[in-house]
Amino acid sequence: MDWFGPVGLTNVCNRRICDWRLERRCEYQTWMGCCAWKWYWVNFYRYDYSCCIGWTNSSYQRCDNAICKPSCGNGGQCTFSGVCSCTNGFTGYRCNGAAPCSYNFPCYPGDCGNGSCVCSTEFSGSACLTVIEESFKPAINRCNATFTFHMYDANPAKDLDIYSYFGDATELDEPHILWSNQRDFNILEMTMEVQYDTEYNGSQSLPDYVLSMKLGITNAKVETQHFKLGSGGVHSLDNTQTYTCIGPSRDQPISNEVVVCKMNGTNNVRVDSADR
């Protein structure tokens, strides 16, 4: 089955879709082997095809109708994705007239008209830098952690994991509760899998004060918090750590790929009864 666009342009995009299936994994193990098994949701990927952002069908699977958001004003016509052809007497990103925008007072993705900034429908804020479109926000497809107590020894035969616990909060709308009858842990391993897919690259009629624009993941962090039960049955924060994923940055935003972050901590943690 084929998809088509205007001559020389396909305007057909594929999106990586994350689905889940159940797999049986070890939840608790010792040096002798696995002691407890549990079913977990595990993600896998497939592809779905549709018109790229900025285009829609004019007929069956022909992605040759351009879309402008916001729509062209004052009789202007959307002649290409995000590009308006204005009628005589009007100008601007959406044919709403000129406005005093500059790098000091940006209005992009959006348009300046009549002395005010009108953001594209996917964005908001005084400078249109706040993403409000859900499909433009990153999706967390995997979130799990392993808590381990490792016995370090110069003798390789005795240098081994004594026990470990595996917890997975993937696709959960509430915290994952993991019960333990062990107190000491000295290794924390966390895996986060984040997906950000969008074809919005800001190439539509960039204002002269914007050299380039790209959406993507610029930062990924995990914060761990350890609460201890105090007097009166009130929990208080005992320790907090922040782990940063290596790779994403403001200069090199990551998009249209899956970002896998593996973060390790080696702090000694003692878990007492009723801790969380």
C-alpha positions, 0 to 999 in steps of 0.5 A: 500500500503506497502513500503519495504527495505532490510531485517530487515530494512525498510528505509521508512520515512514519512514527515509531509506536511503542506497544507493550507485551507481558514477559516473565522476569525475576523479581528477587534473586540470590547467589543461588538463583531466582527466588521469585518470578513476576509478570512485567509489561515490556515495550516493543516498537512498530511503525505507522504511516501518515501524512507529515505534520503540515499536510493532509489528504486531498484524496485517498493517501495523497498528502498534498493539502498544505496546513497552516496553523494558525490559519492565514488571515485577511484572505491569505492562502496556505500554499505550502506547509506553514507558508501563507501567500498574502493578498495585497496590502497584507504581510507577515507570517500569517498575513496579519501585518508586521509587528515589532518582533526581535531576538529581545522579544521573540514570537516564534513559533507564532506571528506578530500582528496588531502589536501582540504575539499570536502563538501557533496552536501547539505552543503558548507563552509570551515568546511561544516557547511552551509546548502545549500539544500533547503529541509534541511532548516526550513519552516515557516508555520504560522506567525501572530500577534494580536495588542490589547488595554486592559483596566486594571481595578480592577473591573473585569467587566471593565477589558477587551480588548477594541479593537484588530487587527489580522494580518496574513502573512502566505504564503505571499511573501510580507508584510501584511498591516493592516490598523488601525484608533486606536492609542494606543496598549499595548499588542502584541501577536505573533504566529510562527509555524516552521517545520524542518523534515530531516532524515540526522543525520550524522551517516554515517562514522563519523570522529574520531573527531566528536562524534555526529551530528544532524541537527535541529532548535537551535534558533528562534527569532522575531524582531519587528520594529516601524518606524515613519515618520519624516521631509522630508517624511523619515521614521526612526526607533523609537523602536525595540524589539527582542522576543526569542522562549523558547525551541530550543538551540544548545545543544538540536536542535529540528527536525522532529516536529513542533515548535510552538512559542507564544511570548507576548509583553506588551510595550505601543505603540502609532501609529501615521499617516503614521507610519509603 
